[in-house]
Amino acid sequence: MTDLNNLIKTCINLDTEEFVQLINALEGERQKRASELRRTAEKKAKMLLTSGKGEGKFLATKSSRKRVVKPKYRHPETGETWTGCGSHPKWVRTYLEEGGTLEQILINK
C-alpha cells in the first residue's frame, strides 16, 4: 500500500502534461503485459490440446468425449462393420432380407 501512496503523492506534484504522459505510459505498459499474458495462455492451451497426453483431458467436456465401441458385426464381402448399437445400417438390413442372420456376421463368435 505504501507504493500506491508514494505514487499518489508523486502524481499530485505533476503538472497536467506530465500526468497525461504518465497515464499514457502506464496504459502502454498495461496493454503490453495483457498481450504477453494472452500469448502465453494461447500457447499453453495449444500445447495441452495438441500434446495428446493426459494434461489436456481436463479441457474436454462430457459432450465432446465420445465412447469408442468396437464393431461386433462385419459384412463378409464388403468388410463394412457395425457396433450393434442403434438401428441396423442399410447393409445389415439388406443382408438379413437376403436370408442371412446376425450370428453369421458376428465378428467374435
Secondary structure, 3 states (H helix, E strand, C coil): CHHHHHHHHHHHCCCHHHHHHHHHHHHHHHHHHHHHHHHHHHHHHHHHHHHCCHHHHHHCCHHHCCCCCCCCEECCCCCCEECCCCCCCHHHHHHHHCCCCHHHHECCC
